[in-house]
Amino acid sequence: MRLVTLGLQQRQQQQQQQQQQQQQQRQPQQQGSGELLRLHAQLLQLLLLQQLAAAAFCPDICCSPLQRQRFAAAILEDSPLVLQLLKDGLWSRCAATAAAAAAAATAAAAATGAADAAAPKPPQECVEPKPEEVLTAKAGYSERLQQQQQQQQQQQQQQQQQQQQQQ
């Protein structure tokens, strides 16, 4: 009886040691994946802020002044995140990259568009298509679709005729 209990105790000790070893192996993996998830979440938040800033301040993006104010307010509402990103240095690195890209784009635009700069273009406005234009576009699309279907039917008929002639 005593041998049986000693054997059971040894098995339990071995199982406990194996479990401890497995837990020790899992901890670095879990810590690494946790860090990766945190960085991924920060990156997504940064991308969201970048999109909000672009929508709020970029004149090329077509939106109303009220929408621009809302985008700017959303950036300011998320100020703890902005401060944390500033602290981490992520914001400044991304801002530096964006500034360098903007400077390169500006230099390229200035070099190639001197004539365009002399005659400034009016800002783009959001223009909704007129109902007549929509109907015309739909009619043109349906006509092209019918033509394609007719062509496909003709091709199928020709193929059937060729197959019948070969038989």
C-alpha positions in Angstrom: 0.0 0.0 0.0 2.8 2.3 0.9 4.5 1.7 -2.5 1.3 2.6 -4.3 1.0 6.0 -2.4 4.7 6.7 -3.1 4.2 6.0 -6.8 1.1 8.3 -6.9 3.1 11.0 -5.1 5.9 10.7 -7.7 3.4 10.9 -10.5 1.8 14.0 -9.0 5.2 15.7 -8.6 6.2 14.9 -12.2 2.9 16.3 -13.4 3.3 19.4 -11.4 6.8 19.9 -12.7 5.6 19.5 -16.2 2.8 22.0 -15.7 5.2 24.5 -14.2 7.6 24.1 -17.1 4.7 24.5 -19.6 3.5 27.7 -17.8 7.1 29.1 -17.8 7.3 28.5 -21.5 3.9 30.1 -22.1 4.6 33.3 -20.1 7.1 34.9 -22.6 4.8 34.0 -25.5 1.8 35.6 -23.7 3.9 38.7 -22.8 5.1 39.0 -26.4 1.6 38.7 -27.8 0.2 41.2 -25.2 2.9 43.7 -26.2 2.1 43.1 -29.9 -1.6 43.7 -29.3 -0.9 46.9 -27.4 1.3 48.2 -30.2 -1.3 47.2 -32.7 -4.1 49.0 -30.8 -1.9 52.1 -30.6 -1.2 52.0 -34.3 -4.9 51.7 -35.1 -5.7 54.7 -32.8 -2.9 56.7 -34.5 -4.3 55.9 -37.9 -7.7 56.9 -36.8 -6.3 60.2 -35.5 -4.4 60.7 -38.8 -7.6 60.2 -40.8 -9.5 62.6 -38.5 -6.7 65.2 -38.9 -6.7 64.8 -42.7 -10.5 65.2 -42.8 -10.4 68.2 -40.6 -7.5 70.1 -42.2 -7.0 68.9 -45.7 -8.8 71.1 -48.3 -8.8 68.4 -50.9 -11.2 66.3 -48.9 -14.7 67.3 -49.7 -16.8 67.9 -46.6 -18.8 70.6 -45.0 -17.4 73.1 -42.5 -19.6 71.5 -39.8 -18.0 68.1 -40.5 -14.6 69.7 -40.4 -15.4 71.1 -37.0 -16.6 67.7 -35.8 -13.4 66.0 -36.9 -11.3 68.6 -35.1 -13.5 68.2 -32.0 -13.0 64.4 -32.2 -9.2 65.0 -32.2 -9.4 67.3 -29.2 -11.7 64.9 -27.4 -9.1 62.2 -27.7 -6.4 64.4 -26.1 -5.3 61.8 -23.6 -4.4 59.5 -26.5 -2.6 62.3 -28.3 -0.6 63.1 -25.1 0.3 59.4 -24.7 1.3 59.1 -28.3 3.4 62.3 -27.9 5.0 60.8 -24.8 5.8 57.5 -26.6 7.2 59.4 -29.5 5.0 57.7 -32.0 3.1 60.9 -33.0 6.3 62.8 -33.7 7.8 60.0 -35.8 4.6 59.8 -37.8 4.3 63.5 -38.0 8.0 63.8 -39.2 7.3 61.1 -41.8 4.1 62.9 -43.0 5.9 66.2 -43.0 8.7 64.8 -45.1 6.2 63.3 -47.5 4.3 66.5 -47.7 7.5 68.5 -48.3 8.5 66.1 -51.1 5.0 66.4 -52.6 5.1 70.1 -52.4 8.5 70.4 -54.0 7.4 68.1 -56.8 4.2 70.0 -57.3 6.1 73.3 -57.3 8.6 72.0 -59.8 6.0 70.6 -62.2 3.1 73.0 -61.7 4.5 76.5 -62.0 1.9 77.3 -64.7 -0.9 75.9 -62.6 0.2 78.0 -59.6 -0.2 81.1 -61.7 -3.8 80.3 -62.4 -5.2 78.9 -59.1 -8.1 76.5 -59.4 -11.3 77.0 -57.5 -11.8 74.6 -54.6 -13.6 71.5 -55.4 -17.2 71.4 -54.2 -19.3 68.4 -53.4 -21.7 68.2 -56.4 -24.5 65.7 -56.3 -25.4 64.4 -59.8 -28.7 65.7 -61.2 -31.5 63.2 -61.5 -31.4 63.4 -65.3 -27.7 62.5 -65.3 -28.4 59.5 -63.1 -31.2 58.3 -65.3 -29.1 58.8 -68.4 -26.2 56.9 -66.9 -28.6 54.1 -65.8 -30.1 54.0 -69.3 -26.7 53.8 -70.9 -25.6 51.0 -68.6 -28.7 49.0 -69.3 -28.2 49.4 -73.0 -24.6 48.2 -72.8 -25.8 45.3 -70.6 -28.4 44.3 -73.2 -25.8 44.5 -76.0 -23.5 42.3 -74.1 -26.2 39.8 -73.5 -27.2 39.8 -77.2 -23.6 39.3 -78.2 -23.3 36.4 -75.8 -26.4 34.8 -77.1 -25.2 35.2 -80.7 -21.9 33.6 -79.8 -23.7 30.7 -78.1 -25.9 30.2 -81.2 -22.8 30.2 -83.4 -21.1 27.7 -81.3 -24.2 25.4 -81.3 -24.4 25.7 -85.1 -20.7 24.8 -85.5 -21.2 21.8 -83.2 -24.2 20.7 -85.2 -22.3 21.1 -88.5 -19.3 19.0 -87.1 -21.6 16.2 -86.2 
